[in-house]
Amino acid sequence: MSSNIQQQVEDVVGFSIDDIAKIEPFKDNYSIAWFVIFMAFIGTVAFLMAWAFLYSFLECLCCCCGRRKKNRIKNGEEEIELDRKRH
């Protein structure tokens, strides 16, 4: 019964599980290089997303950051001028 199901799946899909086991994903340097580039891209995106999340999360938790933000809103242009003079 199991071989009958495997045969039906092979007929529908077009390949068998044994064919998948024979695949060599890193058979040349070109495929290895593209995999490294792809993983570097995924890692960079994950790092930037984590950084953005932590920045917004810590901004909510940090009491000094919240006060500074409120002071900027209250003081308006005065705070902007002070920031320009500091830098």
C-alpha positions as a printed NumPy array, in Angstrom:
array([[  0.   ,   0.   ,   0.   ],
       [  2.813,   2.408,   0.839],
       [  4.59 ,   1.797,  -2.468],
       [  1.3  ,   2.476,  -4.253],
       [  1.02 ,   5.858,  -2.5  ],
       [  4.653,   6.676,  -3.256],
       [  4.086,   5.815,  -6.917],
       [  1.014,   8.069,  -7.06 ],
       [  2.883,  10.933,  -5.416],
       [  5.794,  10.451,  -7.814],
       [  3.408,  10.529, -10.779],
       [  1.795,  13.766,  -9.578],
       [  4.94 ,  15.586,  -8.414],
       [  7.317,  14.281, -11.049],
       [ 10.148,  13.128,  -8.784],
       [ 10.673,  10.788,  -5.883],
       [ 12.141,  11.205,  -2.418],
       [ 15.255,   9.376,  -3.572],
       [ 15.786,  12.07 ,  -6.227],
       [ 15.706,  14.745,  -3.504],
       [ 18.341,  12.862,  -1.498],
       [ 20.688,  12.921,  -4.512],
       [ 20.662,  16.732,  -4.834],
       [ 23.982,  18.411,  -4.047],
       [ 23.212,  22.041,  -3.131],
       [ 26.869,  23.138,  -2.743],
       [ 28.488,  21.478,  -5.706],
       [ 30.518,  24.481,  -6.87 ],
       [ 31.996,  27.714,  -5.555],
       [ 29.359,  29.815,  -7.318],
       [ 26.491,  28.299,  -5.32 ],
       [ 28.466,  28.615,  -2.085],
       [ 29.148,  32.297,  -2.781],
       [ 25.481,  33.025,  -3.476],
       [ 24.464,  31.208,  -0.306],
       [ 26.91 ,  33.307,   1.75 ],
       [ 25.644,  36.519,   0.123],
       [ 22.024,  35.51 ,   0.743],
       [ 22.7  ,  34.653,   4.389],
       [ 24.56 ,  37.948,   4.874],
       [ 21.529,  39.801,   3.479],
       [ 19.117,  37.892,   5.728],
       [ 21.392,  38.502,   8.724],
       [ 21.592,  42.224,   7.978],
       [ 17.824,  42.533,   7.684],
       [ 17.329,  40.584,  10.918],
       [ 19.921,  42.735,  12.705],
       [ 18.293,  45.989,  11.548],
       [ 14.836,  44.784,  12.561],
       [ 16.107,  43.748,  16.   ],
       [ 17.891,  47.077,  16.395],
       [ 14.736,  49.029,  15.494],
       [ 12.659,  46.932,  17.878],
       [ 15.115,  47.337,  20.755],
       [ 15.418,  51.075,  20.136],
       [ 11.648,  51.586,  20.282],
       [ 11.275,  49.169,  23.21 ],
       [ 14.015,  50.826,  25.271],
       [ 12.68 ,  54.267,  24.429],
       [  9.389,  53.274,  26.031],
       [ 11.106,  51.865,  29.139],
       [ 13.829,  54.431,  29.681],
       [ 12.575,  57.198,  31.951],
       [ 15.298,  59.671,  30.961],
       [ 14.52 ,  59.303,  27.246],
       [ 10.825,  59.929,  27.813],
       [ 11.46 ,  63.102,  29.812],
       [ 13.849,  64.433,  27.219],
       [ 11.289,  63.872,  24.508],
       [  8.583,  65.651,  26.529],
       [ 10.931,  68.564,  27.215],
       [ 11.621,  68.938,  23.528],
       [  7.911,  69.08 ,  22.814],
       [  7.286,  71.628,  25.604],
       [ 10.214,  73.889,  24.801],
       [  9.782,  73.731,  21.057],
       [ 12.295,  75.886,  19.216],
       [ 14.446,  76.588,  22.295],
       [ 15.444,  72.928,  22.569],
       [ 16.214,  72.729,  18.854],
       [ 18.515,  75.742,  19.145],
       [ 20.302,  74.211,  22.158],
       [ 20.838,  70.959,  20.249],
       [ 22.342,  72.842,  17.319],
       [ 24.768,  74.701,  19.597],
       [ 25.887,  71.46 ,  21.286],
       [ 26.778,  69.768,  18.003]])
